[in-house]
């Protein structure tokens, strides 16, 4: 046997034990003799073609009792060194007895270990499916709706949810089916070792290589594609922020804005420091579904109220979503409205959602909601949801102005 090693990827899992045995025996007939089993890569030494027999136990070697290993050795079976989830034995003696001389013994051994992996696979699939729960109102079974709910997420997140997770779920479901079939046949003692392996290997190869390519692609994107998101709480940067599509607070309430801006910085030991009673942030972002996502967020707190507690006095937040198409904006809007209302503390029912809507000339959708007694301390007292074509705007406000009376101001920029 040559010292030269050839490495090959093993595309078989525990549910493919018998196909893997056939593959290894085929390698031996080609003169490639197994010397080491890794988690994915197997080592083969070059040797003379031989009719070598392989048998695989669905258990790591360190978990197999030494007494059992000794029995294998005494019967002419040699254990291959490795770290794989299973243990491989081989023999060149065609007359060597089988490790299990009857189906009952084999069934008890294999089912016990395969069942544990089967349950683990189901649990993993369940966890992946639960990670697809994007809606605050519950799990979304419609993959199309789930796709549109991702519209405002960073591109890598869209990639993971819309591409990688479905592939992983498919991968796990394939293995669940195989485990179910194998365990069922073993328990009924009707299983016969299959003579083929090529079709199973090709299917596994496609699935595994697809997942590897997707993971590598995601890694390359995250590392090498620059982040387009800009977010700042610096007053100087935020004030210089330009966005002609947004109705900034300076336009919404000019007189109040002049007072707010005058108090954004205070003098302290001859240094300008941020006033903790005013929070002002702006952001700009985009992804593969949204060509533009902008926002302005202003919170002005009084130093103390009558009870000595600091509470928000004035709050204004506007978010603009400019989608690649009107369809994306329209399909994204319902889930975003539900998420925004839930996050902002509004208690909404289907009836209240319908009653929120009103007609406004030039807009495809308009809705307004004001806090009521049924809402438990919402962050904002009023909210507007407006859409025209591929533009969708969300406005949240707490202050003396009637937000609905300003719809024309927002509509003019859409």
C-alpha positions as CSV (number, residue, x, y, z in Angstrom):
1,X,0.0,0.0,0.0
2,X,1.4,3.4,-1.0
3,X,2.1,6.2,1.5
4,X,0.5,8.6,-1.0
5,X,-2.9,9.8,0.3
6,X,-5.9,10.8,-1.8
7,X,-8.7,12.8,0.0
8,X,-12.3,12.6,-0.9
9,X,-15.4,14.3,0.5
10,X,-17.9,11.9,2.1
11,X,-21.4,13.0,1.2
12,X,-23.1,10.4,3.3
13,X,-24.8,10.9,6.7
14,X,-25.9,8.5,9.4
15,X,-29.1,7.9,7.4
16,X,-27.0,6.7,4.5
17,X,-24.9,4.1,6.3
18,X,-25.5,1.3,3.8
19,X,-25.0,3.5,0.8
20,X,-21.7,4.7,2.4
21,X,-20.6,1.1,2.8
22,X,-21.2,0.4,-0.8
23,X,-19.3,3.6,-1.8
24,X,-16.3,2.5,0.3
25,X,-16.3,-1.0,-1.2
26,X,-16.4,0.6,-4.7
27,X,-13.4,2.7,-3.8
28,X,-11.5,-0.4,-2.7
29,X,-12.2,-2.1,-6.0
30,X,-10.6,0.9,-7.6
31,X,-7.5,0.6,-5.4
32,X,-8.4,3.4,-2.9
33,X,-8.3,2.0,0.6
34,X,-9.8,3.9,3.5
35,X,-7.3,5.0,6.2
36,X,-9.0,7.8,8.1
37,X,-12.5,9.2,8.5
38,X,-13.0,12.9,9.2
39,X,-16.3,14.8,9.6
40,X,-16.4,15.5,5.9
41,X,-13.0,14.5,4.4
42,X,-11.9,10.8,4.2
43,X,-8.3,9.7,3.5
44,X,-7.6,6.9,1.1
45,X,-4.2,5.2,0.4
46,X,-3.3,3.9,-3.0
47,X,-3.2,0.1,-3.1
48,X,-4.1,-3.0,-5.1
49,X,-7.7,-3.2,-6.1
50,X,-9.5,-5.6,-3.7
51,X,-12.9,-6.9,-2.7
52,X,-12.8,-5.3,0.7
53,X,-15.9,-5.5,2.9
54,X,-16.9,-2.5,5.0
55,X,-19.4,-2.2,7.9
56,X,-20.4,1.0,9.7
57,X,-21.7,1.4,13.2
58,X,-23.7,4.6,13.8
59,X,-21.6,5.5,16.8
60,X,-18.2,7.2,17.5
61,X,-15.5,4.8,18.4
62,X,-14.9,6.3,21.8
63,X,-18.5,5.5,22.8
64,X,-18.2,1.9,21.8
65,X,-17.3,-0.5,24.6
66,X,-13.8,-2.1,24.3
67,X,-15.4,-5.5,24.7
68,X,-17.4,-4.9,21.5
69,X,-14.3,-3.7,19.7
70,X,-12.4,-6.8,20.7
71,X,-15.2,-9.0,19.4
72,X,-14.9,-7.3,16.0
73,X,-11.2,-7.7,15.9
74,X,-11.4,-11.4,16.9
75,X,-13.8,-11.9,14.0
76,X,-11.3,-10.4,11.5
77,X,-12.6,-6.8,11.4
78,X,-10.2,-3.9,11.6
79,X,-11.3,-0.5,12.9
80,X,-10.5,2.6,10.8
81,X,-9.1,5.5,12.8
82,X,-11.2,8.7,12.6
83,X,-13.4,11.3,14.2
84,X,-16.5,10.8,12.2
85,X,-19.9,10.4,13.9
86,X,-19.8,6.7,12.9
87,X,-17.2,4.0,13.2
88,X,-16.0,2.1,10.1
89,X,-14.7,-1.5,10.2
90,X,-13.3,-3.5,7.2
91,X,-12.0,-6.9,6.4
92,X,-10.3,-8.5,3.4
93,X,-11.5,-12.0,4.5
94,X,-14.6,-12.8,2.5
95,X,-15.4,-15.6,5.0
96,X,-15.3,-13.4,8.0
97,X,-18.7,-13.5,9.8
98,X,-21.0,-10.5,9.8
99,X,-20.8,-8.3,12.9
100,X,-24.5,-9.1,13.4
101,X,-25.6,-12.5,12.4
102,X,-29.3,-11.9,12.6
103,X,-31.7,-9.0,11.8
104,X,-33.0,-8.7,15.4
105,X,-29.6,-7.9,16.9
106,X,-28.8,-5.5,14.1
107,X,-32.2,-3.8,14.6
108,X,-31.7,-3.3,18.3
109,X,-28.2,-1.8,17.8
110,X,-29.0,0.5,14.9
111,X,-32.5,1.8,15.8
112,X,-31.4,2.9,19.3
113,X,-28.6,5.1,17.9
114,X,-30.4,6.3,14.7
115,X,-33.5,7.3,16.7
116,X,-31.5,9.8,18.8
117,X,-30.0,11.4,15.7
118,X,-33.5,11.4,14.1
119,X,-35.0,13.3,17.1
120,X,-32.1,15.8,17.0
121,X,-32.7,16.4,13.3
122,X,-36.4,17.2,14.0
123,X,-35.5,19.6,16.8
124,X,-33.0,21.4,14.5
125,X,-35.6,21.7,11.8
126,X,-38.1,23.1,14.3
127,X,-35.6,25.7,15.5
128,X,-34.9,26.8,11.9
129,X,-38.6,27.1,11.2
130,X,-39.1,29.2,14.4
131,X,-36.4,31.6,13.3
132,X,-38.7,32.3,10.3
133,X,-41.2,33.9,12.6
134,X,-41.0,37.5,11.4
135,X,-44.5,38.8,12.2
136,X,-45.4,40.1,15.6
137,X,-48.8,38.5,15.2
138,X,-47.5,35.0,14.8
139,X,-45.7,32.6,12.4
140,X,-46.1,33.2,8.7
141,X,-46.6,30.0,6.7
142,X,-46.8,31.8,3.3
143,X,-43.2,32.1,2.1
144,X,-44.2,35.0,-0.3
145,X,-45.6,37.1,2.6
146,X,-42.5,36.2,4.7
147,X,-40.3,37.5,1.8
148,X,-42.0,40.9,1.6
149,X,-41.8,41.3,5.4
150,X,-38.1,41.2,5.0
151,X,-38.1,44.3,2.8
152,X,-36.6,46.6,5.4
153,X,-33.9,44.2,6.8
154,X,-30.2,44.4,5.8
155,X,-29.4,42.5,2.7
156,X,-27.5,39.7,4.5
157,X,-30.6,39.1,6.7
158,X,-32.8,38.9,3.6
159,X,-30.3,36.5,2.1
160,X,-30.3,34.3,5.2
161,X,-34.1,34.2,5.5
162,X,-35.1,34.1,1.9
163,X,-32.4,31.7,0.6
164,X,-30.3,30.0,3.2
165,X,-33.1,29.0,5.7
166,X,-35.4,27.4,3.0
167,X,-32.4,25.4,1.7
168,X,-31.5,24.3,5.2
169,X,-35.1,23.3,5.9
170,X,-35.2,21.3,2.7
171,X,-31.9,19.6,3.6
172,X,-33.3,18.6,7.1
173,X,-36.6,17.4,5.7
174,X,-34.7,15.1,3.3
175,X,-32.8,13.6,6.2
176,X,-35.9,13.3,8.3
177,X,-37.6,11.3,5.5
178,X,-34.5,9.0,5.2
179,X,-34.3,8.4,8.9
180,X,-38.0,7.6,9.1
181,X,-37.8,5.2,6.3
182,X,-34.6,3.5,7.5
183,X,-35.8,3.2,11.2
184,X,-39.2,1.9,10.0
185,X,-37.7,-0.8,7.9
186,X,-35.2,-1.8,10.6
187,X,-37.9,-2.2,13.2
188,X,-40.0,-4.3,10.8
189,X,-36.9,-6.4,10.0
190,X,-37.7,-6.0,6.3
191,X,-34.6,-3.9,5.4
192,X,-32.2,-5.3,2.9
193,X,-28.8,-3.6,2.2
194,X,-29.2,-1.6,-0.9
195,X,-26.7,-2.3,-3.8
196,X,-26.6,1.3,-5.0
197,X,-25.0,4.5,-3.7
198,X,-24.5,6.8,-6.7
199,X,-27.9,8.5,-6.8
200,X,-27.9,9.1,-3.1
201,X,-24.3,10.5,-3.3
202,X,-25.3,12.9,-6.1
203,X,-28.3,14.2,-4.2
204,X,-26.3,14.8,-1.1
205,X,-23.5,16.4,-3.1
206,X,-25.9,18.9,-4.6
207,X,-27.5,19.8,-1.2
208,X,-24.2,20.1,0.7
209,X,-22.4,22.0,-1.9
210,X,-25.3,24.4,-2.3
211,X,-25.2,25.2,1.4
212,X,-21.4,25.6,1.4
213,X,-21.6,28.0,-1.6
214,X,-24.4,30.0,0.1
215,X,-22.5,30.3,3.4
216,X,-19.3,31.4,1.6
217,X,-21.3,33.9,-0.5
218,X,-22.8,35.4,2.7
219,X,-19.4,35.6,4.3
220,X,-17.9,37.4,1.2
221,X,-20.8,39.8,1.2
222,X,-20.6,40.7,4.8
223,X,-16.8,41.1,4.8
224,X,-16.2,42.8,1.5
225,X,-19.4,44.7,0.6
226,X,-19.4,48.0,2.4
227,X,-22.2,48.8,4.8
228,X,-24.4,51.5,3.3
229,X,-26.1,52.3,6.6
230,X,-25.4,55.8,8.1
231,X,-26.8,56.6,11.5
232,X,-25.7,59.5,13.7
233,X,-26.7,61.1,17.0
234,X,-24.2,63.9,16.5
235,X,-26.2,67.2,16.3
236,X,-23.8,68.7,13.9
237,X,-24.0,65.8,11.5
238,X,-27.7,65.3,11.9
239,X,-28.5,69.0,11.2
240,X,-26.4,68.8,8.0
241,X,-28.3,65.7,6.9
242,X,-30.1,66.3,3.6
243,X,-33.2,64.4,2.4
244,X,-35.7,66.1,0.2
245,X,-38.2,63.2,0.5
246,X,-38.6,63.6,4.3
247,X,-40.8,66.1,6.1
248,X,-38.3,67.0,8.8
249,X,-39.4,68.5,12.0
250,X,-38.1,71.9,10.9
251,X,-40.9,71.9,8.3
252,X,-43.5,70.2,10.5
253,X,-43.3,72.7,13.3
254,X,-40.9,75.5,12.4
255,X,-41.5,77.7,15.5
256,X,-40.9,74.9,18.0
257,X,-37.9,73.7,15.9
258,X,-36.2,77.1,16.4
259,X,-36.4,76.7,20.1
260,X,-35.3,73.1,20.1
261,X,-32.3,73.8,17.9
262,X,-31.2,76.7,20.1
263,X,-31.0,74.4,23.1
264,X,-29.3,71.4,21.4
265,X,-25.9,72.3,22.8
266,X,-25.0,73.9,26.1
267,X,-21.7,75.4,27.4
268,X,-19.9,73.5,30.1
269,X,-16.3,74.4,31.1
270,X,-15.9,76.2,27.7
271,X,-16.7,72.9,25.8
272,X,-19.8,72.0,23.8
273,X,-21.5,68.9,25.1
274,X,-24.7,67.2,24.0
275,X,-27.7,68.3,26.0
276,X,-29.1,65.1,27.6
277,X,-32.6,66.5,27.5
278,X,-32.7,66.4,23.7
279,X,-32.2,63.3,21.5
280,X,-31.9,63.9,17.8
281,X,-30.9,61.2,15.3
282,X,-31.0,60.7,11.6
283,X,-30.3,57.6,9.5
284,X,-30.0,56.5,5.9
285,X,-29.9,52.9,4.6
286,X,-30.7,50.7,1.6
287,X,-30.8,47.1,0.7
288,X,-31.6,44.8,-2.3
289,X,-35.4,45.5,-1.9
290,X,-35.4,49.1,-0.8
291,X,-33.5,51.8,-2.8
292,X,-33.8,54.1,0.2
293,X,-34.7,54.0,3.9
294,X,-34.5,57.3,5.7
295,X,-35.5,58.5,9.2
296,X,-35.5,61.4,11.6
297,X,-36.0,61.0,15.3
298,X,-36.5,63.8,17.8
299,X,-37.2,63.6,21.5
300,X,-37.3,66.6,23.8
301,X,-37.6,66.0,27.5
302,X,-38.4,68.6,30.2
303,X,-35.8,68.8,32.9
304,X,-38.5,67.8,35.5
305,X,-42.2,67.6,35.6
306,X,-44.5,68.5,38.5
307,X,-43.8,65.1,40.2
308,X,-40.1,65.5,39.7
309,X,-40.0,62.8,37.0
310,X,-38.5,63.3,33.6
311,X,-41.0,62.4,30.8
312,X,-41.1,63.0,27.1
313,X,-42.7,66.3,26.2
314,X,-42.2,66.3,22.5
315,X,-41.5,63.3,20.2
316,X,-41.4,63.2,16.4
317,X,-40.3,60.3,14.3
318,X,-40.6,59.9,10.5
319,X,-39.5,56.9,8.5
320,X,-39.4,56.8,4.7
321,X,-39.3,53.5,2.7
322,X,-38.6,53.9,-1.0
323,X,-39.0,50.4,-2.5
324,X,-37.8,49.1,-5.9
325,X,-41.4,48.7,-6.9
326,X,-44.9,49.7,-5.8
327,X,-45.7,46.0,-5.3
328,X,-42.9,45.6,-2.7
329,X,-44.1,48.8,-0.9
330,X,-47.7,47.6,-0.9
331,X,-46.9,44.1,0.3
332,X,-44.4,45.3,3.0
333,X,-46.8,47.9,4.4
334,X,-49.4,45.7,6.3
335,X,-46.8,43.8,8.3
336,X,-44.9,47.0,9.0
337,X,-48.0,48.7,10.3
338,X,-48.7,45.7,12.6
339,X,-45.1,45.8,13.8
340,X,-45.0,49.5,14.4
341,X,-48.3,49.7,16.3
342,X,-47.2,46.8,18.5
343,X,-43.8,48.2,19.2
344,X,-45.2,51.7,19.9
345,X,-47.7,50.3,22.4
346,X,-51.0,50.6,20.6
347,X,-53.7,47.9,21.3
348,X,-55.2,47.3,17.9
349,X,-57.9,44.9,16.6
350,X,-59.0,44.1,13.1
351,X,-61.8,46.6,13.4
352,X,-59.5,49.4,14.7
353,X,-57.1,48.7,11.8
354,X,-60.0,49.2,9.4
355,X,-61.2,52.3,11.1
356,X,-57.7,53.8,10.9
357,X,-57.9,54.1,7.2
358,X,-59.2,57.3,5.4
359,X,-59.1,58.5,1.8
360,X,-56.8,61.2,0.7
361,X,-56.5,62.4,-2.9
362,X,-53.3,61.4,-4.6
363,X,-52.4,58.7,-2.0
364,X,-52.8,54.9,-2.5
365,X,-53.2,54.4,1.3
366,X,-53.7,56.6,4.3
367,X,-54.3,55.7,7.9
368,X,-54.3,57.6,11.2
369,X,-54.5,56.5,14.8
370,X,-54.6,58.4,18.1
371,X,-53.9,56.9,21.5
372,X,-57.0,56.1,23.6
373,X,-57.7,54.7,27.0
374,X,-57.4,51.1,25.7
375,X,-53.7,51.7,24.8
376,X,-51.3,51.1,27.7
377,X,-48.8,54.0,27.7
378,X,-48.0,54.2,24.0
379,X,-44.6,55.8,23.2
380,X,-46.3,58.1,20.8
381,X,-49.8,59.6,20.9
382,X,-50.5,59.8,17.2
383,X,-49.4,57.9,14.1
384,X,-49.8,58.3,10.3
385,X,-49.2,55.6,7.6
386,X,-49.1,56.9,4.1
387,X,-48.3,55.2,0.8
388,X,-48.1,56.4,-2.8
389,X,-46.6,54.1,-5.5
390,X,-43.3,52.8,-4.2
391,X,-43.0,55.3,-1.4
392,X,-44.3,54.4,2.1
393,X,-44.0,56.8,5.1
394,X,-44.6,56.2,8.8
395,X,-45.0,59.2,11.1
396,X,-45.2,59.0,14.9
397,X,-45.8,62.1,17.0
398,X,-46.5,63.3,20.5
399,X,-47.2,67.0,20.9
400,X,-49.9,69.7,20.7
401,X,-50.4,69.6,16.9
402,X,-53.1,67.4,15.2
403,X,-50.9,65.1,13.1
404,X,-53.8,64.3,10.7
405,X,-54.1,67.9,9.8
406,X,-50.6,67.8,8.4
407,X,-51.3,65.0,5.9
408,X,-51.0,67.4,3.0
409,X,-47.5,68.3,4.0
410,X,-46.3,64.7,3.8
411,X,-48.4,63.9,0.7
412,X,-46.8,66.8,-1.2
413,X,-43.4,65.1,-0.9
414,X,-44.7,61.7,-2.1
